[in-house]
Amino acid sequence: MPSSLMPSTISTSSRSLGYSFASIDSSIGPMYAASLRHGTTIDTKGRTRARETPGGRLVAVWPASGRLWAGRECVITLPNPQGPCQRRHAPESTRVACAPHKPRVPGYRQPLPLRKRSHSGWALVLLDSPVRMCGIVGIVHSDPARPVPPAMIRQMCEAIRHRGPDDEGVYVERAVGLGMRRLSIIDLTGGRQPIFNEDRSKLIVFNGEIYNYRELRRGLIARGHVFATQGDTEVILHLFEEYGPECVQRLRGMFAFAIWDSARQTLFLARDRFGIKPLYVTSGPWGIGFASELKALHAVGLASRELDWEALDTYFQLGYIPAPATPFREIRKLEPGHTAAWNHTGGLTTRQYWDLPRDRTPAPHNLEAQIADWLDESVQAHLVSDVPVAAFLSGGLDSSAVVASWALASDAPPHAFTAKYFGSGAASADETDLARRLAAAYGVTLTEVDIHPEVRDLLEPITYALDEPHADESAVPTWLLSQAVGASYKVALTGIGGDELFAGYRRHIGFLAGEHYARLPRPVQRGASALANLLREPRGASLTVDRVKRFLRTGNQSAPERFLSYLTRFPNPGRHRLYAPALRHHVSGAAASGWLRHLYQHHGTPAGLSTALYLDYKTFLADDVLALSDRMAMAHSLEVRVPLVDHELVERVFPLPDRVKIGLWQNKRLLKRALQGRLPAQHLRAPKRGFVGPTAAWLRHELRDMIEDELAPARLQRLGYFDPSVVQGLLDDHFSRRHNRTGILWALLCFSVWHRRYVETAPVAALDDDANIPHAEAAR
């Protein structure tokens, strides 16, 4: 809490319960302002209605003694804001709990929410300071005499402004142009980019956070390097000077960066080990372009919008597109754990610098205690920041483990945000009871964000933020939760990565059971599969019978094929019939299985659980979960950090024997044992739900009109990609509850919305004839 707002400003009046409101003068610009009448009191069950005051007065609530009591809260109901500030805030029904801990940055102010709700005591309302995010762009022409117009780099930066409206940096020197949008989290005043080395022969643009940058900086200073800033960006550049491309091996964190070496006329690109930060690339005879998001490349016509239907077929099978593919033929993603180098003579070459460990390691005798210690160390490393940090808390095991670890090591209670579902199917998705139990156990300040099924208007902005067609059903709750957190914070921790690290998905049980099933005689397996085919699916949303059938059908198939069968939304031959006859001949239907086989053979992972975990890291985690988290958070200028996706932690846990991570019918056995005594017993016994909304119910009710419009026969015929009769059959199945078709219908809906925004919408107009835009047509 800023010192200027400490008890000297508090009203001396007090009431029987010892709480008073104090009005505070402040200049708030366009932000919504409200005040309560001076001296008004509130008890633990009462409510006081605020009124709008255009003069810029702000209200805070303290105990009369002036001390902030952690975990004490009350209810404040404020009116809906009007005018241009309205979109800055969550809907009135959103519950927003107060944050009692003192921010670590002088002058930091928390925004004023519409409604603060809690269960006893006090609340604090403060003003907002701008929240930012990071993104990078660049173009290098093959012809050194062909200049890159500064306006072109600025236009690319503008396309990703949401990632960092705080600051823009542009460097253009003839055929080279680099740009960035910045979120100030570390070295708030001195970290502007691009950043040069001492002799200005190299410069860098960087997106991400390096958690060990202070140690690296000390080592580089000892070797004679001179620094002009205090941040992590310059550390990477000097590390590159010292170690060249191998510098990435020393970085701990999430990153995507580009370094232009003018002496060697080489562009060096790098992406972190797990793909936490994105990096898109397009290249041709004209040169190379890169950006944190697809939309920046399209904004200046660097690539055509020709669709890659092998990649899109993978999307309709998995719900996402694994790297290096994208929905567009001329744009690729740099794969996680890879670097790339480009020069005008040799073109673009990529190199893998990191992979998951291949060799197994024995489990130490005190493994559970080691797991807890490793988790605590990673959480602390991810709290490095010059601004306050919050947390996502679903109530599940992973996010609860992260928040509990943080709370145990912190003098101030964490502020966590959780989702509260309403409407159709809410009970099946809601985990607020578990979140509340953990908050109570650790004195965590908990904000409940209401998730209502009226989400139709959200799908277009969500789709635009995602860049690629993406059918993860957690997009809506993740968007709304990011919106709420991003209104108050720049940084938040999540529990992403725990399922991949500790074997938390149902398919992991399937892989373990599959090893035993594969030992049965073939006639027994064939008989079991035949009997399973006779099972009828229950009416409604249950997919249990479908999962049993998939398990028995694939018992004798390779590990990649079994992995794909557990994940597929619409297997062949049904998926192939989904396409219009003219398109079927151009889609092999084998792109997903071929890529999974490639990954499996390249790594040499043994069959069993290790295969599933490896493929999860390489595809599902990188291109579904992390991609979704990054885009949803960045759309709200929020940096999401993932302590369970830390390479030092993963390199310790991944090589452990399968049998210690999971039991035959128990996911995450190792993590649960490590957290005994740390989490409430209900968390250790609770079934896994996953952070997804009740999408099946939404499609039958609140979103039915929308999906019928988007997938109407007339629209499908106009697009020319799909067979309207097959799509109508899927809709009829789902609406009548004959089959649960959520997976493929959600994928079709998201694709239709995406296609309208990214393909049907006219491209951004060219700057002018002198802009020298190296668009795809010129490249050909």
Buried (B, 14 or more C-beta within 10 A) or exposed (E): BBEEBEEEBBBEEBEEBEBBBBBBEBEBEEBBBBBBEEBBBBBBEEEBEBEBBEEBBBBBBBBBEEEBEBBBBBBBEBEEBEEEBEEBBBBBEBBBBBBBBBBEBEEBBBBBBBBBBBBEBBBBBBBBBEBBBBBBBBBBBBBEEEBBBEBBBBBBBBBBBBBBBBBBBBBBEEBBBBBBBBBBBBBEEBBBBBBBBEEEEBBBBBBBBBBBBBEBBEBBEEEEBEBEBBBBBBBBBBBBBBEEBEBBEBBBBBBBBBBBBBEEBBBBBBBBBBBBBBBBBBBBEBBBBBBBBBBBBBBBBBBBBEBBBBBBBBBBBBBBBBBBBBBBBBBBBBBBBBBBBBBBEEBBEBEEBBBBBEEEEEBEEEBBEBBBEBBBBBBBBBBBBBBBBBBBBBBBBBBBBBBBBBBEEBEBBBBBBBBBBEBBBBEBBBBBEBBBBBBEBBBBBBBBBBBBBEBBEBBEEBBBBBBBBBBBBBBBBBBBBBBBBBBBBBBBBBBBBBBBBBBBBBBBBBBBBBEEBBEEEEEEBEEBBEEBEEEEBEEEBEBEBBBBBBBBBBBBBBBBBBBBBBBBBBBBEEBBBBBBEEBEEEBEBEBBBEBBBEBBEEBEBEBBBBBBBBBBBBBBBBBBBBBBBBBBBBBBBBBBBBBBBBBEBBBBBBBBEBEBBBBEEEBBBBBBBBBEEBBBEEBBEBEEBBBBBBBBBBBBBBBBEBBEEBBBEEBBEEBEBBBBEBBBBBBEBBBEBEBBBBBBBBBBBBBBBBBBBBBEEEBBEEBEEEBBBBBBEEBE
